[in-house]
Protein backbone atom coordinates (compact mmCIF):
# COMPACT_ATOMS: atom_id res chain seq x y z
CA UNK A 1 0.00 0.00 0.00
CA UNK A 2 1.25 3.47 -0.90
CA UNK A 3 0.11 6.71 0.75
CA UNK A 4 1.39 9.95 -0.82
CA UNK A 5 4.25 8.09 -2.56
CA UNK A 6 5.33 6.41 0.69
CA UNK A 7 5.18 2.78 1.76
CA UNK A 8 2.38 2.24 4.26
CA UNK A 9 2.15 -0.75 6.57
CA UNK A 10 -0.80 -2.63 8.10
CA UNK A 11 -1.69 -1.66 11.67
CA UNK A 12 -3.78 -3.83 13.97
CA UNK A 13 -5.37 -2.98 17.31
CA UNK A 14 -5.32 -5.37 20.24
CA UNK A 15 -7.84 -5.05 23.10
CA UNK A 16 -7.47 -7.24 26.18
CA UNK A 17 -9.60 -7.87 29.29
CA UNK A 18 -8.89 -10.20 32.23
CA UNK A 19 -9.58 -10.67 35.91
CA UNK A 20 -6.91 -10.68 38.62
CA UNK A 21 -6.46 -10.48 42.38
CA UNK A 22 -7.13 -6.96 43.65
CA UNK A 23 -8.95 -4.68 46.05
CA UNK A 24 -12.57 -3.98 45.17
CA UNK A 25 -13.07 -0.24 45.52
CA UNK A 26 -16.78 0.63 46.10
CA UNK A 27 -16.28 3.83 44.07
CA UNK A 28 -15.69 1.68 40.96
CA UNK A 29 -18.19 -1.21 41.02
CA UNK A 30 -17.70 -1.99 37.31
CA UNK A 31 -14.10 -2.97 38.11
CA UNK A 32 -15.40 -6.02 40.00
CA UNK A 33 -18.90 -6.63 38.62
CA UNK A 34 -19.73 -10.37 38.54
CA UNK A 35 -16.46 -11.29 40.30
CA UNK A 36 -15.96 -12.86 43.76
CA UNK A 37 -14.40 -10.91 46.63
CA UNK A 38 -10.76 -10.03 46.07
CA UNK A 39 -10.98 -10.08 42.26
CA UNK A 40 -11.08 -7.12 39.82
CA UNK A 41 -11.23 -6.60 36.06
CA UNK A 42 -8.29 -5.11 34.20
CA UNK A 43 -7.98 -3.92 30.62
CA UNK A 44 -5.39 -2.73 28.16
CA UNK A 45 -5.01 -2.11 24.48
CA UNK A 46 -2.36 -1.23 21.97
CA UNK A 47 -1.68 -1.11 18.26
CA UNK A 48 1.10 -2.81 16.33
CA UNK A 49 2.49 -2.22 12.85
CA UNK A 50 3.69 -5.08 10.66
CA UNK A 51 5.68 -5.14 7.44
CA UNK A 52 3.02 -7.23 5.68
CA UNK A 53 -0.64 -8.06 6.13
CA UNK A 54 -0.94 -10.73 8.81
CA UNK A 55 -2.94 -13.93 8.89
CA UNK A 56 -5.18 -14.73 11.85
CA UNK A 57 -2.61 -17.29 13.04
CA UNK A 58 0.25 -14.76 12.81
CA UNK A 59 -1.76 -12.22 14.80
CA UNK A 60 -2.71 -14.79 17.44
CA UNK A 61 0.93 -15.91 17.73
CA UNK A 62 2.05 -12.28 18.10
CA UNK A 63 -0.59 -11.70 20.78
CA UNK A 64 0.30 -14.91 22.65
CA UNK A 65 3.98 -13.97 22.71
CA UNK A 66 3.17 -10.48 24.02
CA UNK A 67 0.56 -11.71 26.54
CA UNK A 68 2.81 -14.42 28.02
CA UNK A 69 5.28 -11.69 29.03
CA UNK A 70 2.76 -8.97 29.95
CA UNK A 71 0.58 -11.11 32.26
CA UNK A 72 3.52 -11.70 34.61
CA UNK A 73 2.90 -8.21 36.05
CA UNK A 74 -0.41 -9.32 37.59
CA UNK A 75 -1.55 -11.78 40.26
CA UNK A 76 -3.65 -14.85 39.48
CA UNK A 77 -4.80 -13.87 35.97
CA UNK A 78 -7.91 -15.57 34.50
CA UNK A 79 -11.01 -14.89 32.38
CA UNK A 80 -8.91 -13.63 29.47
CA UNK A 81 -10.74 -12.19 26.48
CA UNK A 82 -9.22 -10.27 23.62
CA UNK A 83 -10.00 -8.87 20.20
CA UNK A 84 -7.70 -8.18 17.31
CA UNK A 85 -8.86 -5.87 14.51
CA UNK A 86 -7.29 -4.52 11.38
CA UNK A 87 -7.07 -0.77 11.91
CA UNK A 88 -5.57 0.80 8.79
CA UNK A 89 -2.61 1.07 6.48
CA UNK A 90 -0.38 3.94 7.51
CA UNK A 91 3.20 5.18 7.23
CA UNK A 92 3.67 5.91 10.97
CA UNK A 93 2.39 4.20 14.14
CA UNK A 94 1.69 6.15 17.33
CA UNK A 95 3.14 4.99 20.62
CA UNK A 96 3.17 6.81 23.96
CA UNK A 97 4.32 10.32 22.96
CA UNK A 98 6.28 9.00 20.00
CA UNK A 99 5.75 7.56 16.54
CA UNK A 100 7.63 4.83 14.73
CA UNK A 101 7.98 3.45 11.25
CA UNK A 102 10.07 0.68 9.75
CA UNK A 103 13.63 1.56 8.82
CA UNK A 104 13.59 0.99 5.08
CA UNK A 105 16.84 2.82 4.37
CA UNK A 106 15.67 6.43 4.22
CA UNK A 107 18.05 9.22 5.20
CA UNK A 108 17.35 11.24 8.36
CA UNK A 109 16.24 14.12 6.15
CA UNK A 110 13.74 11.90 4.32
CA UNK A 111 12.47 10.42 7.61
CA UNK A 112 11.77 13.91 8.97
CA UNK A 113 10.05 14.91 5.72
CA UNK A 114 7.94 11.73 5.85
CA UNK A 115 6.92 12.43 9.44
CA UNK A 116 6.03 16.05 8.66
CA UNK A 117 3.90 14.87 5.71
CA UNK A 118 2.15 12.39 8.02
CA UNK A 119 1.47 15.10 10.63
CA UNK A 120 0.17 17.48 7.95
CA UNK A 121 -2.20 14.77 6.63
CA UNK A 122 -3.58 14.02 10.09
CA UNK A 123 -4.03 17.71 10.98
CA UNK A 124 -5.88 18.24 7.70
CA UNK A 125 -8.09 15.21 8.38
CA UNK A 126 -8.87 16.45 11.90
CA UNK A 127 -9.71 19.92 10.60
CA UNK A 128 -11.90 18.64 7.76
CA UNK A 129 -13.82 16.28 10.04
CA UNK A 130 -14.24 18.89 12.77
CA UNK A 131 -13.70 16.34 15.52
CA UNK A 132 -11.65 16.75 18.67
CA UNK A 133 -11.15 13.39 20.35
CA UNK A 134 -10.39 9.92 19.02
CA UNK A 135 -13.58 9.02 17.18
CA UNK A 136 -14.66 6.60 14.48
CA UNK A 137 -17.77 6.77 12.32
CA UNK A 138 -20.27 3.90 11.98
CA UNK A 139 -18.05 2.32 9.29
CA UNK A 140 -15.01 2.34 11.65
CA UNK A 141 -13.39 5.15 9.67
CA UNK A 142 -11.11 7.29 11.80
CA UNK A 143 -12.49 10.80 12.24
CA UNK A 144 -9.84 12.24 14.53
CA UNK A 145 -6.22 11.35 15.17
CA UNK A 146 -4.60 12.40 18.47
CA UNK A 147 -1.04 13.50 17.71
CA UNK A 148 0.12 13.64 21.37
CA UNK A 149 2.09 16.83 20.71
CA UNK A 150 3.71 15.69 17.46
CA UNK A 151 2.23 18.72 15.69
CA UNK A 152 4.76 20.84 17.62
CA UNK A 153 7.99 20.26 15.72
CA UNK A 154 10.08 21.73 18.54
CA UNK A 155 9.12 18.66 20.62
CA UNK A 156 10.62 16.17 18.19
CA UNK A 157 13.57 14.29 19.63
CA UNK A 158 15.44 11.01 19.69
CA UNK A 159 16.73 8.92 22.55
CA UNK A 160 20.43 8.63 23.21
CA UNK A 161 22.32 5.54 22.02
CA UNK A 162 21.25 3.63 25.16
CA UNK A 163 17.56 4.36 24.57
CA UNK A 164 17.24 6.94 27.34
CA UNK A 165 14.76 9.70 26.58
CA UNK A 166 16.37 12.68 24.96
CA UNK A 167 15.60 16.29 24.29
CA UNK A 168 15.39 18.16 20.98
CA UNK A 169 18.63 20.12 21.51
CA UNK A 170 20.93 17.24 22.44
CA UNK A 171 19.16 14.38 20.69
CA UNK A 172 17.77 15.50 17.33
CA UNK A 173 15.39 13.11 15.58
CA UNK A 174 15.02 10.54 14.23
CA UNK A 175 15.95 8.00 16.88
CA UNK A 176 18.30 5.27 15.76
CA UNK A 177 19.32 4.04 19.23
CA UNK A 178 20.42 0.45 19.76
CA UNK A 179 16.83 -0.62 20.59
CA UNK A 180 15.38 0.98 17.45
CA UNK A 181 18.11 -0.71 15.41
CA UNK A 182 17.34 -4.10 17.00
CA UNK A 183 13.67 -3.64 16.16
CA UNK A 184 14.34 -2.41 12.61
CA UNK A 185 12.50 0.87 13.20
CA UNK A 186 13.09 4.59 13.54
CA UNK A 187 11.21 6.68 16.10
CA UNK A 188 10.45 10.30 16.68
CA UNK A 189 9.64 11.25 20.25
CA UNK A 190 7.48 14.30 20.97
Buried (B, 14 or more C-beta within 10 A) or exposed (E): EEBEEBBBBBBBBBEBBBBBEBEBEEEEEEBBEEBEEEBBBBEEEEBBBBEEEBEEEEBEEBBEEBBEEBEEEBEEBEEEEBEBEEBBBBBBBBBEEBBBBBBBEBEEEEBBEBBBBBBEBBBEBBEEBEBEEEEEEEEEEBBBBEBBEBEEBEBBBBBBBEBEEBEBEEBBBBBBBEBBEEEEBBBBBB
